[in-house]
Amino acid sequence: MARRPNYKFERMERDRAKAAKKAARAQLKAEKAEKRKAEASGESLPGELPAEEASTEEASVEERPPENQ
């Protein structure tokens, strides 16, 4: 026996998925704009290293010998 279609539920699920996708895109866009504004003003965002410290941090990671387990 075929299942009975539930159009209202299916539409609500599609709308909910669409809203979640839209919210995720809006959040990424806001983060990108915040990062761009911080870079333009010469500040660093919390949790991020300034460009000079980031390059020295990467260099120290490359110099470490691999850990043996």
N, C-alpha and C positions, 0 to 999 in steps of 0.2 A: 504494500500500500504506500502510495506517495505521501510525503509529508505535506501538511497544509501550510501554505505560505503565510508568513507573518510580516507583512510589508512595513508596518509601523516600527517594529523592532529592528528590522534590517536597515531601515532608513536612519533610525536613531544610532545604530552602531556605526554606520558610514559617517554620519555627522560628528559623532564623538571622535572617531579616528582622524577625521579631517581637522577638527578643532585642536587635537593634541599635536598634529603635525604642524599646524599653523603656529601654535604656542612655542614649539621647539624652534621653529625658524625665527620667530620674533625674539626669542631669548638669545640665539646666536647673533642675530643682527645687533641687538643691544650691547652684547659683550664686545663685538667687533668695533662698534662705535665708541664704546668706553675706552677700549685699548687704543684706538686711533687718537682720541682726544688726549689721553695720557701721554702718548708718544709726542704729540704736537706740543704739549706744554713742558716736556722734558722730565716728567715724573715716571716712576715705575709703579705698576699695579701691585697690590699686596700679594705676596706669595711668589712674585717673580723677581729674579735677580736683574740688576741693571746690566746693560750690554757689556761693560768692562768686566764685571764680576762673572758673568755667564761665560765669557770666553776663557777666563782663567780657570773656572770650574771645569769646563770641558777638557782643557789641557791637562789638568791634574788627574782626571778620570782616565785619559789615554795613557798616562805614564805609569799607572798602577799595573803590577804584574797580575795575571789571572789567578784567582784563588783556586786551590786544589781541594777537592772534597773527598 
